[in-house]
Amino acid sequence: MATDRLTAMEAFVRVIDTGSFSAAARQLHIGQPAISKTIAQLEDRLGVKLVLRSNKGLTPTEAGQNFYDRARRAIEEADEADLAARGAGAALTGRLRVCVAVTFGRLHVIPILPEFLEHHPALEIEIIMDDRSVDLVEEGIDVAIRMGSMRDSTLTARKIGECQRLAMGTPAYFERWGEPQEPKDLTRHQATSLTQPNLGVLWKFRQGSTEIAVTVGSRVRVTAGEGVREAVLAGLGLTVSSEWMFAPELKSGAVRPALTDWQLPTLDLWAVFPTGRRTSMKARMLADFVEAQLAAKVGLTKASQPL
């Protein structure tokens, strides 16, 4: 009976994930009538409608969404029990939803996934690329990779590294506008930055015990990190950013740092997990893998602490 219940839960989760009975049937390698019958029996047993059918496909009812969240969690915990029984060398299975900023994901997460998936051939990964701090519970995210300070103390987060920030621009930009020799020279330059509520961009530099804050004019402001990259590469201005954001261009010389005798605050990298439920082994292992790969390939300082 328990096995039948878990099987029905998995069928329902697949239906909601794929949006159709036929797609769920293909994933589970069974016929579509069997999926339809399983969902109907599930609704009869629970005494509620779980799925709404329309021309646009299938969507969960409110009761269906609540059941989906708990059913998916039950399936994950069953998978965790299997992994624990088989030992540390067991391959991961099921689905993992990961949220990451667009540029960071494109440059540093997606390229390392083939190696991770090679070790876990039964694992499916869904990457949500979004520069916003999305609600992990509401969006069903298993782990998010985020940069900056963790202002929300309610989040379950583990610091997995830190990266240097640099002031940088293209050689063509420096040739046209000159290269700053000290922070105050930046007042004669233009910054390219993420959209801010104020009109200027405040950068804080340190050299030994000396600290200087400089406000730089910003004619070009964009709402996403990918836009900052493209604006800098187009020669529209300087920016202060982490090394990872311009890693390929710093390596090739397409972008070069300025004011290298001065230090800027480092950028922390975090693995963030949804509050209110136990962190899955899949999420922890992906965070560990990202940490190790970035430490080796990008120069991030490893800063992992047990969760």
N, C-alpha and C positions, 0 to 999 in steps of 0.2 A: 504493500500500500504506500509506504514511504517512497519507494522507487517510482511508482506511478505518479505520485504527487510531484516529485522533483522533475520528472519527465514532462508533466503538464506545465509546470512553471517555466521550464526551458523553452517549450514550444510557444508559450505566450510571450515570453521575452523576445524571442526571435521574430514573432509576428509584429510586435511593436517596433523593434529595431529596423526591420526591413520595410514595414508599411504594407505588407501583403501576405496572404496565406501561401501563395505560390512560391514567393522568394524564400519564406521561412522553410517550406517543404524542401526546396532545393538544398538549402544549407544543412538541413537535418537528414537529407537523403531518404526521404519518405514521400508518399503521395500527398497531394493537396487535400483530398477528401479526409485523410487521416488527421491532418492538422485542423481542418474545420470541425471535425467530430470532437477532437480533444478540447478545443476552445469552448464548444457548446457544452460539453460535459462539465468543464471547469465552471462555466457560468451557472449551470444548473446546481452544482454542488455548493457554490458560494451564495447562490440566490440573488445575484446582482448582475447587471449588464457590464461587461468589461470593455467591449469594443463597439465603436460606432462605424457603420459602413456607409460610405457615400461615393459619389462620382470621383472625388479627389483621393480616395483610398481609405485606409483604416486609421482611426485615431482612438486613443484610449479615453474612456469616460473618466470622471474624477475618481471613482472607485477603482477603475482599471489602472490609472496612473499610480495610485497608492499601492495597489497590488504589484505592479511592475517594479516599483522601487524596492519593495521587500523581497520579491521573488528573485530579482537580480542579485541582491545581497545574499540570499540563501544559497544560490548557485555558486557564488564566489566563495562562500565559506565551505561549501562541499568540496570545491576544487582545492582550497587551502588544506583541508583535511587529507585529501589524496596526496598532495605534495608533501605534507609533513610525514605521512606514513611511508612514502617512497624514498625520502631522504633528500639531502641538499642538492644532489646532482640531478634531480628530476626536472624535466622540461616544463615550462609554464604552459597553461592552456587557457582558452576562453578569450574574452575581449578586455582590452585596456584602453581607457579614454584619457588622453593626455592633452593638457592645455599649455600653450607656449606662445610667446610673442612672435609676430610674423617673421621679423628678420632673424631673430635668434633661432627660431625653428628651421628656417630655410638654410641657414649657414652651418648650424652646429648640432641640430638634433636629427633631422631627416637623413643627412649623409651617414650617420653612424647606425641607423636602424638596421641595415642589412646584416651587420655582424650580430646584433642582438637577436634578430629574428631567425638567423641561422641556427642559433643555439636553442630556439624555442619555436619549432616549425608549426605547432598547433595553436600558437598565440596570434590573435588579431589585434592590431593597434589602430585606433582612431585618433588622429591629430586634430585638435581644435586650435587653429592659429588665430589669435586675437590679442591685440595690444591692450585691451581692457582687462581689469581685474574682475573676471566673471565669477558669479556665485557657484562654487564647486558643487555644492549639494543640489542646487536647483538644476544645474546643467548636467548632472550625473558624471562629473569629472573624478577620475581616480587619483590623479596627481597633476599638479601644475608646476611648471618651472618659471619662477619669477625673479626679477631683478629689483634691487633697491632695498629700502628699509621696510621691515614688517611692522606697519603701524597698527594693524588689527591684532590685538593680543589674543583674540578668541581662535585664531587660526592655528592649526597644527602644522608647524613648519620646522624644517631642518636646514641649516646653512650647509651648502655643499661646495662653496668656493667663493672666491672674490677675485676681481679683475681690476687692473689699473685703468684709470681714465686718462685720456690724453687730449690736449688741444691739437687739432690737426686740420689740414687742408690740402688741396692739390698743388703740385709744383707750379702749375699755370697760375693759380690764384696768388701764390707767394711771389711769382715773377712780376705779376701786375701790381700788387698792393704792398709788396715788401714783407719780410718775415719779422714778426715781433721779437724783440730781444729781451723784454721784460713785460710782466703782466700789464702795466699801465699803457703799453703801446697798443693793446687791444681796443682801446677807446677809439682808435682811428680805423678799426676794421668792422666788418659786418658778420653777424652770427647767423647760422642756420640752426633752427631749434624746433623742438616740439612746441605746440601751441601753449602759451602761458597766459594767465590773466593780465599780466602787466606787459608793457611794450618792450622792455629790455630783458636781457639775459644776464643773470648774476653768476659769475664764476669765481670760485675761491681757490687761491693758490697758496702753497706753503713752501718755504725754503728754510730749513732749520727751525728757528724760533720765530721767523718772520711770516706773517700771514697777510695776504692782500686779497681784497674782494673787488672785482672789476665788473662793472655793468657794461655790456656790449650791445650796441644797436642790432636789431634783428628785423630786416625787411622781409625775410621769408620765414614763415612759421607754418609747420605742417602738423597734422594730427596723428601721424604714425612714424615709427622709426625708419621704415623703408623709404619714406619721403625725405627724411633728413639725409639718409645715405645718398639718394639720387641728387638732391640739391647740392650737397658738398661736391660730389663728383662732377656736377655741371659747373663748378666754380662760383657758385652763388655766395659762398661765405665759408668761414671757419665753423667748426663745431667742437664741443667737448663731448667725448663719448668714450665708451669702453673699447678696449682693444679688440674684443670679440666682434664688435659691430662692423669694424673695417679690417678684419684679419686678412682677407685675401689681398686687399689694396695696400695695406702696410707691408705685406710680404713682397708684393710686386713693385712697390714704389709709386703706385698710382696716387697714393695719399701718404703724406709724411707728417710726423709730429713736430710741433713747435714748443718752445719753452721747456725743453727736456730737463733743464736744471731745477725746475719747479715741480712740486707734486700737487696733484689734485686728489680729493677724496676717492677712495676705491669704491667699486660697485660690488655689493654682495649678491650672491646667487643662492636661491632658496628652492628646495623641493617643498611644495605646500600640499597638504592632504586635507580632504574634507573632514570637518569637525562633526563629531556625533556618531562616527562609526569606525570600527577597527581598520587600520591601514592594511591593505592587502599586500601579500608577498609580491605580487606582480608590480605594484606601484613602488614598493621599496627597492626591488631589484632593478627596475628601470632607472630610478633616481641614482642608485649606486653606479650603474653603468654610465650614465651621463656624466656623473662626477669624475669617474676614472678616465673616461675618454677625453674630456675637456682638460683635465689636469695634464694629460700627456700631449695633447695636440695643440692646445690653445694657450697653455701657460697659466691657467687658472690655479690659484693656490688652493690645495685641498684643505677643506675646513670641516670635514664631516664629523658629526657627533651622533651618537646613537639616538634614535628616535624614542 
